[in-house]
Amino acid sequence: MSQLEFDESTARQLEVLYGTRDVLRRRQLVRDALGVARGERILDVGCGPGFYVAELLEHVGSDGSVVGIDSSQPMLAVAAHRSEGHDNVAFHEADATSLPVENASFDAALPVQVLEYVAEVPAALAEMYRALRAGGRLVVWDVDWATVSLHTTDLARTERILRSWDGHLAHPSLPQTLTAQLQGAGFDDVKLEGHTFATNELEPDTYGGFLVPFIAQFVVGRDGISKDEANAWEAEQRKLAQRSEFFFACIQFCFTATRPG
Ligand SMILES: C[S@@+](CC[C@H](N)C(=O)[O-])C[C@H]1O[C@@H](n2cnc3c(N)ncnc32)[C@H](O)[C@@H]1O
């Protein structure tokens, strides 16, 4: 079955998720890893609703520039709206494996939670390598979905639901192989940091709290999971939350690397 579609409905839901405190924290971690200076040229691959693009425009100032690329037109529409009024930003509808940009034309690039959706990761890494100048920096962020820990009274059902959720993307555990893939693409200084996103609140303002209904909606009709089963799983999580027994944790990984100078 097909992966998650980044259509208008997903764009609306991600717009909400990306305004939550957990994702604000994630953006801060990414910006710290990227270490952007004024005047730099930044490439956001899979820019989604454009939160990074808008924030990075403030950091690079009027002498710098930001290019956002995404394969989804609905995402690009939201992103363009967010950066209205700037003349040092451009958006392109394109695939991460075929970037419409000049060789060596960027100081830094960031695919944040994008490569896990891209079937041909080596092709996308080769494109970002080509787009970066010598000494240019890359920050890659992805989730290892095998690290999800969720309290449940029905382990077999939760396992079934989470394995079906793995079908929402191409590589459920991309961080496990990304170091070797980055090195294989020619990048140097490959480092990783893991960041835990954990919550005891089943509230849309937390990463885990947002995901439970999102997952329940996604898995219906996949891998033999009926609407009743998905609803029962979500209801169990809500019941646990009423008893202060909701628990969600996962590890998200921030990789940094440079194109050799
Ligand atoms: C989970 S969202 C992340 C958005 C953004 N990077 C952020 O963190 O705010 C993933 C984005 O990657 C885009 N995407 C997925 N596969 C892609 C591909 N092969 N080429 C370009 N963009 C892609 C989707 O359209 C979506 O906007």
The ligand as an SDF file (V2000), in Angstrom:
LIG
                    3D

 27 29  0  0  0  0  0  0  0  0999 V2000
    7.3960   15.2080    7.4970 C   0  0  0  0  0  0  0  0  0  0  0  0
    7.3990   16.5080    6.3310 S   0  0  0  0  0  0  0  0  0  0  0  0
    8.7570   17.5400    6.9140 C   0  0  0  0  0  0  0  0  0  0  0  0
    8.6440   18.9950    6.4640 C   0  0  0  0  0  0  0  0  0  0  0  0
    9.7540   19.9400    6.9050 C   0  0  0  0  0  0  0  0  0  0  0  0
   11.0690   19.4620    6.5350 N   0  0  0  0  0  0  0  0  0  0  0  0
    9.7080   20.1820    8.3980 C   0  0  0  0  0  0  0  0  0  0  0  0
   10.3650   19.4580    9.1550 O   0  0  0  0  0  0  0  0  0  0  0  0
    9.0060   21.1110    8.8280 O   0  0  0  0  0  0  0  0  0  0  0  0
    8.1230   15.7210    4.9390 C   0  0  0  0  0  0  0  0  0  0  0  0
    8.1450   16.5920    3.6920 C   0  0  0  0  0  0  0  0  0  0  0  0
    8.9810   15.9530    2.7210 O   0  0  0  0  0  0  0  0  0  0  0  0
    8.3640   16.0690    1.4470 C   0  0  0  0  0  0  0  0  0  0  0  0
    8.8590   14.9720    0.6220 N   0  0  0  0  0  0  0  0  0  0  0  0
    8.6310   13.6460    0.7740 C   0  0  0  0  0  0  0  0  0  0  0  0
    9.2590   12.9400   -0.1820 N   0  0  0  0  0  0  0  0  0  0  0  0
    9.9170   13.8540   -0.9630 C   0  0  0  0  0  0  0  0  0  0  0  0
   10.7380   13.7520   -2.1040 C   0  0  0  0  0  0  0  0  0  0  0  0
   11.0310   12.5520   -2.6590 N   0  0  0  0  0  0  0  0  0  0  0  0
   11.2460   14.8840   -2.6480 N   0  0  0  0  0  0  0  0  0  0  0  0
   10.9540   16.0980   -2.1170 C   0  0  0  0  0  0  0  0  0  0  0  0
   10.1780   16.2540   -1.0280 N   0  0  0  0  0  0  0  0  0  0  0  0
    9.6590   15.1430   -0.4480 C   0  0  0  0  0  0  0  0  0  0  0  0
    6.8770   16.0000    1.7510 C   0  0  0  0  0  0  0  0  0  0  0  0
    6.0870   16.5240    0.7110 O   0  0  0  0  0  0  0  0  0  0  0  0
    6.7830   16.7900    3.0510 C   0  0  0  0  0  0  0  0  0  0  0  0
    6.5490   18.1430    2.8120 O   0  0  0  0  0  0  0  0  0  0  0  0
  1  2  1  0
  2  3  1  0
  2 10  1  0
  3  4  1  0
  4  5  1  0
  5  6  1  0
  5  7  1  0
  7  8  2  0
  7  9  1  0
 10 11  1  0
 11 12  1  0
 11 26  1  0
 12 13  1  0
 13 14  1  0
 13 24  1  0
 14 15  1  0
 14 23  1  0
 15 16  2  0
 16 17  1  0
 17 18  1  0
 17 23  2  0
 18 19  1  0
 18 20  2  0
 20 21  1  0
 21 22  2  0
 22 23  1  0
 24 25  1  0
 24 26  1  0
 26 27  1  0
M  CHG  2   2   1   9  -1
M  END
$$$$
